[in-house]
């Protein structure tokens, strides 16, 4: 092997250095459902995050928009996140301009709007498509699994700890008893 550093030649340093290349990445956990094994840039800083970071959580995935009749659902989503985060729920927001051009802004504008207008603290990711051939891979898989692609902004997918998915239409408010029951059962 051309680039192999022999431990005999470089002592313990060489052994430590070669072992660094053998260790699998932290996100490559065996128990991560396939549906979560995707990287997305975070809304605030565009740092890439693998969703396997949430593999032991119940996840509510929502496509969002800042100028929609359902935008007020940010309040309810943040309330859900605050109420259940210590029990293992995480809400993940994916802004999209796919419906009615209701998310025209850049990521920094979206982040500022969500934080200042609705006090959103749950994780949000960079604006992406959630329908069609350019849909981000998570939404493609969620639609394939449930047979329901988002028809509008604020469609919700609940992913349990085993990777099972339930779909909720945009009209389902965050405080809807059906959604709350599904979250509590999954937790």
N, C-alpha and C positions, 0 to 999 in steps of 0.2 A: 504494500500500500504506500503510495507516494507521499501522502500527507500525514501518515501516522507518526505520532511522537512516541518513541519507545520509553517506557518507564525506566529502563536501565540507563539510558543516555541522560535523561533529565531528572532522575530521582522521583520523589513523591510529587513534585510539581507536574511532571509529565503524566503520572497516573491520574491526578485530579483533573488535569486538562482533558485527557481522553475520555474520562467518565462523564464530563459535561455534555458530550455529544451523544451519549447513550440514553440519558434521562429523557423520558417523554415529556412533552409540555404539560403543564398543570391542568389545562382544560381537557386533556385527552382521557378523562376518567371513564372507566369501563361502564359506569352506571348512568352515563349521560344519554338520554333519549336522542335518537338520530335527528328528530325534528329541531332540537336545540343546537345542533352542531353547525352553527353559522356565525360569522363575524359581521358586525355592523359598526359603523362609526357613530359615536355618541354625538348628540345634538350640540352640546355646549363646546366641546373641544375637538371633535372629530377623531378622538383616539379610538382605535378598534377594540371592540369587546366581543368575546365569544359568549354566546348565550348559555353555554354549558356552565357558566358561572352561577346560573340559577337552577341547576339540575335538581337540587333538593327542595325546590320551592314549588308552590302552586302559582301559575303564571296567567295573568289576564293581559292578553295582547289586544291593543286597540289602534285602529288607524284613525288619525285625528286631523282636524283642520281648524284654523283660527277664525274663519268667517262663515260659519255654518250655523243653522238653527239648533244643532246639537252641541255646539261648542260649550254651552253651559254645563255639559256633562263632565267637564274637567273638574268642577267642584266635587261632584259625587265620586269621581274616580280617585281624586286625592283623599277624600274622606274614607273610601274603602281601603286605600293603601295605608293610611294612618291607623285605622282600626285593626287591620289584620296583618300588618307587616311583621309584627313580633311573633305571630303565629305561623308565619311562613308564606304569606302572599306577597307577590311583587306584581305591580302593574307596569307594563312596558308600552310606551307610546311611540307610534310610527306616523309622523306627519306625512300627508300626501296631498297632492294637488289634482288627484285623479277625478274628483267629483265636483263639477260646477266651478272649477278653478278657485276653490275656496281656501287654498293655502298657497298664495302666490309668493310669499316672502322667502328670503334666504334663511338659512338655519339660525343665524344669530338673531334675526328679527323674531323668529318663531320662539326661540328659547326665552327671549326677553318678554314676549307677550305672555307665554305660559307662566313664567315665574311671577311677573308683576301683576297680571290680571287675575290669575287663578291660584297663585301660590303653589304651583306644581313642583313637587320634589321627587316624584317617582321617575325612574329612568326613562329618558326620551332619546330617540335615535334620529339620525339625519334624515331629511326628507327623501322619500323614495316612492316608487310606484307600488301599489298594492293589488292591482288588477292588470290583466293583459299580458302580452309576451314579455314586457319589461318589468313585471312585478318582481319584487325582491324574493329570494328563494324561500324565506319563511312563509310569506303569504301564499306563494304558489303551493307549498306543501299543506298549509292549513286548509286552503280551498279544496285541494285534492282529497284530503282525509275526510272532511265534513261534507263535501259536495256543495258547499256554500261559499262562494267568493263574496267579498263585500259588495253590497249594492249601493252603499253611500258611506259617508264619513261616520266614524264611531261604531263601526261593526266590532264585535268583541268575540274573541276566542279564549276559552278557558282551557289551559293545559294542566292536567294533574301531574303528580310526581312520577307517574309511570309513562307519561307521554300521551295519554288519551286526551282527545280534544272534543269540546262541546262548543257550538257556535251560537251566538246571540245577535240578532239583528240590531241595527242602529237605534231603533225605537225603544229597545230595552234599556231603561234607565239604570244607572249604577246601584240604585237602592231598590230595584225590582226584587221581589221576594224569590223569584225563580233563580236569579243570578246569585243572590246572597245564599240561598239554600245549596246551590251547586258549589260555591266557594267553601262554605262551611263543611260540606260533605267531603270535599277534596282535601281539606286541611286535616 
